[in-house]
Amino acid sequence: MATKHLIQNGHSNILLLTVYPTLSIYKKFEDLSSKGYKQALKEENIPFNELNIMYVPYQTNLNNMISQKIDQIQPTGIIAGTNTIGIDVLKVCKERKILIPNDISFIMFDDVNWAPLHDLTVVSQPTKEVA
């Protein structure tokens, strides 16, 4: 759904940031997000590039990793698999003066209560249904 939304808005170089599937709950979310990502690209005849999926440890302060990945692939859209990753994407964009949505489009999973304050596109994760 998130990937399709970005594709429908003209993006083909989309970075997916998601956690390593070390815990069973994250394994299920990772499966959903990366499979959906790959499927959306396939349906739109956009070649899949392994560099466009980045698995990150579940921790805070991923700024350097995210910044380096942005430099490496120059995405026009970013999907953050959790709100923790999303916060770090927002920090990186602010530090680098990258404007959302003018310079880069951004979608975050986890429907957090502060997202509307920043005019962010978010996707709710059905935690109870997936777990």
C-alpha positions as CSV (number, residue, x, y, z in Angstrom):
1,M,0.0,0.0,0.0
2,A,2.7,2.5,0.9
3,T,4.9,1.6,-2.0
4,K,2.0,1.8,-4.4
5,H,1.1,5.2,-3.1
6,L,4.6,6.5,-3.8
7,I,4.7,4.9,-7.2
8,Q,1.3,6.4,-8.1
9,N,2.8,9.8,-7.2
10,G,5.7,9.4,-9.6
11,H,8.3,7.7,-7.5
12,S,10.4,4.7,-8.7
13,N,13.5,5.1,-6.5
14,I,12.0,4.2,-3.1
15,L,14.0,3.4,0.0
16,L,12.5,1.0,2.4
17,L,13.9,1.1,6.0
18,T,12.8,-1.7,8.2
19,V,14.1,-3.5,11.3
20,Y,16.0,-6.8,11.3
21,P,13.5,-9.6,11.8
22,T,15.0,-10.8,15.1
23,L,11.8,-10.9,17.1
24,S,8.8,-12.8,15.9
25,I,6.6,-9.7,15.7
26,Y,9.2,-7.9,13.6
27,K,9.6,-10.9,11.4
28,K,5.9,-10.7,10.5
29,F,6.0,-7.0,9.9
30,E,9.2,-7.3,7.9
31,D,7.6,-10.0,5.7
32,L,4.6,-7.8,5.1
33,S,6.6,-4.7,4.3
34,S,9.3,-6.1,2.1
35,K,7.0,-8.5,0.3
36,G,4.5,-5.7,-0.3
37,Y,7.3,-3.4,-1.5
38,K,8.7,-6.0,-3.9
39,Q,5.2,-6.9,-5.2
40,A,4.3,-3.2,-5.8
41,L,7.5,-2.7,-7.8
42,K,6.9,-5.9,-9.8
43,E,3.3,-4.9,-10.6
44,E,4.5,-1.5,-11.9
45,N,7.4,-3.0,-13.9
46,I,9.9,-1.2,-11.8
47,P,13.2,-3.2,-11.4
48,F,13.9,-4.3,-7.8
49,N,17.3,-3.1,-6.4
50,E,18.5,-4.8,-3.2
51,L,20.2,-1.6,-2.2
52,N,16.8,0.0,-1.8
53,I,15.9,-2.1,1.2
54,M,17.9,-1.4,4.4
55,Y,17.5,-3.5,7.4
56,V,18.4,-1.6,10.6
57,P,18.8,-2.7,14.2
58,Y,15.9,-1.8,16.5
59,Q,17.4,1.1,18.3
60,T,17.4,4.8,18.3
61,N,19.9,7.2,16.6
62,L,20.2,5.6,13.2
63,N,21.0,9.0,11.7
64,N,24.4,8.1,10.2
65,M,23.2,4.9,8.6
66,I,20.1,6.6,7.1
67,S,22.2,9.6,5.9
68,Q,24.7,7.3,4.2
69,K,21.9,5.3,2.5
70,I,20.3,8.5,1.2
71,D,23.6,9.5,-0.2
72,Q,24.1,6.1,-1.8
73,I,20.8,5.7,-3.6
74,Q,19.4,9.2,-3.8
75,P,15.8,8.1,-3.2
76,T,12.8,10.3,-4.1
77,G,10.7,8.5,-1.6
78,I,11.3,6.8,1.8
79,I,9.2,4.3,3.7
80,A,10.0,3.9,7.4
81,G,8.9,0.5,8.8
82,T,8.4,1.8,12.4
83,N,7.9,5.2,14.0
84,T,11.3,4.9,15.7
85,I,13.0,4.7,12.2
86,G,10.6,7.4,11.1
87,I,11.8,9.8,13.8
88,D,15.4,9.3,12.7
89,V,14.4,9.9,9.0
90,L,12.8,13.1,10.1
91,K,16.0,14.1,12.1
92,V,18.2,13.4,9.1
93,C,16.0,15.4,6.7
94,K,16.0,18.3,9.2
95,E,19.8,18.2,9.6
96,R,20.3,18.1,5.9
97,K,17.6,20.6,5.1
98,I,15.7,18.1,3.0
99,L,12.1,19.2,2.9
100,I,9.3,16.7,3.2
101,P,7.3,16.5,0.8
102,N,9.0,19.1,-1.5
103,D,12.4,17.4,-1.8
104,I,11.5,13.8,-0.8
105,S,8.3,11.9,-0.1
106,F,8.0,10.1,3.2
107,I,5.7,7.4,4.6
108,M,5.9,5.9,8.0
109,F,4.4,2.8,9.5
110,D,2.8,3.1,13.0
111,D,0.0,5.6,13.3
112,V,1.4,7.8,16.1
113,N,-0.6,10.6,17.6
114,W,2.0,13.3,16.7
115,A,2.1,12.5,12.9
116,P,-0.7,14.9,11.9
117,L,1.2,17.7,13.5
118,H,3.9,17.3,10.9
119,D,1.5,16.5,8.0
120,L,3.0,13.0,7.6
121,T,1.5,10.1,5.7
122,V,1.3,7.1,8.0
123,V,0.1,3.6,7.8
124,S,-1.5,1.8,10.8
125,Q,0.0,-1.6,11.6
126,P,-2.6,-4.1,12.8
127,T,-0.4,-5.3,15.7
128,K,-3.1,-7.5,17.3
129,E,-4.0,-9.2,14.0
130,V,-0.3,-9.8,13.0
131,A,0.9,-10.9,16.4
